[in-house]
Amino acid sequence: MTQPQIPPAGITGRMDGSARDALTWSGGQRPGTPEDIKKYRQSTVHEPGRIVRHPGLADDPLPDGPFGVKSAASGGQSISEALNNYPNSELARWKIEQAEQNYASSVREPLGRGYVRGHVVPPGLGTERPFGVLYDARGKDLARQAATVIFPTDRPAEEDPQARSLYLRSHADFQPGEQRRRDYNWNSAGIDPAQYRFGLTDPNPQRDGVKKALTPALDPELQPPRVLPKLHEDYKATATDFLGRPRALGTGDRPLGPGHTFGVPSMRKGREPGVGELLTGKYGLAEQGPDADLGKSLREGFRNLPRSGDEQRAFGVPSIRTDVRLPKLRSVANSQNYGNEPDAGAVLRPPLAADLGISDEAFVALRPRGELQKLVAEAGLELGEEEFEGAWQLAAEADGVGAAAAANATGGAGGEPEPRACIDTFFRARHHLLAQTLQIEPPF
């Protein structure tokens, strides 16, 4: 906690200042960047329409006038003169040669002559006598000096044994067929390697093994043969499998001919059925008939026997309930078909205006005169009162029987029913009247 006698550090402001006062700019505008700091800001350096300048050159004044060196508009050297810098006349070329004759490159490499390197060639070398040293190749070939170099016949001098031992130790350079000796001290072990036999010695060595194997009588360790009972040989003959012949089962010799066949004959009682007859069967007409319980139940109390008069009756509930009246308000959970849903023919050949969601029932529904006239007017068909009245009378007369039946089915009040007609009958009647007016055959 700050002591009351010690003043606080920093600048003292209003004690009642808030965050809103700190964020509110005086005058309602955001303060700009100071001029001495503006040259370091990227927004100022890369400002559109201005030259990008280094901050160190931002305060330097721009020079007046155009930049660069001003070229002469006329009287200067042209491009052809700048390219054709080598003189064309003999005098001008001679002047250039005189001016360049003291150059080191001109002295060392004169134009049209060879390069001078300062070599002094002895007189007559290359013209009177050839280069190189004479070598009597033919004479040396006759003396077989080349063969002696490739196949030397002189024996090399004997090498010092001590140097030879060092070279063997360092490079292991043994002569062909030379035995490697490790220079063991055999005297310390009391062994003469020339006479000593290494390895173990058999206390009972076998002598004359091959001779005794070929002549067993010479081996005194073998037991003499003994006479065994015949029972052992008989057991060995019956219990041993010999290669290339069957086992002797002790049945003895039987007087059987070479054409004897063992086993039981297949047909012991004459003609017997084969495999085909066993697979297909051989049944009579009575056995080939249907079973007695085919299509009916033989259990008492579980038989579906029709009563008299029900021979052609189909039991059960039909899939399409045309016998039940279509409910006015059908639930979305009701999947029953009441005969008003399209069949396979309607799916393959959809009815008129099916793409607009209008079913055929809308065209054959009986409607009163006012509703039908309103539909015709909304469809954009302009009919006069006489034309509409003529088509309506003809359509109402054609659908009069259906309108009366519908009124009786709905339980209407007594009296004459209101005339009704469907859209399909109305347009058929209108086409009929147009055909009579134009004196053509109607399209239906």
Secondary structure by P-SEA (a helix, b strand, c coil): ccccccccccccccccccccccccccccccccccccccccccccccccccccccccccccccccccccccccccccccaaaaaacccccaaaaaaaaaaacccccccccccccccccccccccccccccccbbbbaaaaaaaaaaaaaaaccccccccccaaaaaaaaaacccccccbbbbccccccccccccccccccccccccccaaaaaaaccccccccccbbbbcaaaaaaaaaacccccccccccccccccccccccccccccccccccaaaaaaccccccccccccccccccccccccccccccccccccccccccccccccccccccccccccccccccccccccccccccccccccccccaaaaaaaaaaacccccaaaaaaaaaaaaaaaaaaaaaaaaaaccccccccccccaaaaaaaaaaaaaaaacccccc
